[in-house]
Amino acid sequence: MEKLETSELQSRLSSLSVSSFPGITSKNCEANPLNRLQSTDLSRTVITPDNQTKMDDNSNNRESQQSTEEPSASLGKAEAGDSQESSTSHPGEKKDLPPMKPASTWTSVALKELKAKLRQEKDSVVTVYRGDIMTVHVPVVPEAKRVCWEFATDGYDIGFGVYFDWSPVTSRAITVHISESSDDEDEDDELEAGPVVPGDVEKGSKSVANSNLGEILPVYRQDSHLAVQGGSHEFPGDDGTYLLKFDNSYSLWRNKTLYYRVYYSA
């Protein structure tokens, strides 16, 4: 009885087809569903197509190249900036000058003898007027090794200082330049690289900012009316000019009679 019922059910089902139900059609499935769907089973290895693997590798390579190129480019910019900053020179920066030996100075009581001798020589007795500065330019000559000076005054003292200009010599002649204190400061303004701070002759000369000018003796008031003031200095180089300054800029009323001579020594 059971076998009969089973056979009848099977015969009935076999007689049915998909077309017997309205709205349902038959359609073949795609051959390779794994090409568009990935398995959710984590225990199974997913096989990706070869072209997709190549595309992923190329994208990773491009990202790695960009990440490595960006630091090198920024580093190159930083190095260029550093080199540019190091090569930039500051206009106000003072360059180093060669070292110079100190001057040798002395005094002598033979005041009358020097004055009597210099009165007989041409241009050895001059008047430095109140408020004026007289500068004697003495260039370096190859025949000598030292420059020497002696001077005295009548009745009152006078300021004196020695400087050396490292600029190339254009003339071997000794020249004298007389200027008022304001003119001398204006001339210094043109030569100096920084602002000029006026100084007191009694306390020493003002600091000189000219990059080519070296100070040997600062300007101080000398008792040249009581004793002969003398000195010498060895040439610091084969080229340059000494500047011997006789400063009466501090005097408001008195002119100074100056006896002086400058000469070379081997």
Secondary structure, 3 states (H helix, E strand, C coil): CHHHHHHHHHHHHHHCCHHHCCCCCCCCCCCCHHHCCCCCCCCCCCCCCHHHHHHHHHHHHHHHHHHHHHHHHHHHHHHHHHHHHHHCCCCCCCCCCCCCCCCEEEEECCHHHHHHHHHCCCCCEEEECCCEEEEEEEECCCCCCEEEEEEEECCCCEEEEEEEECCCCCCCCCEEEEEEHHHHHHHHHHHCCCCCCCCCHHHCCCCCCCCCEEEEEEEEEECCCCCEEEEEEECCCCCCEEEEEEECCCCCCCCEEEEEEEEEEC
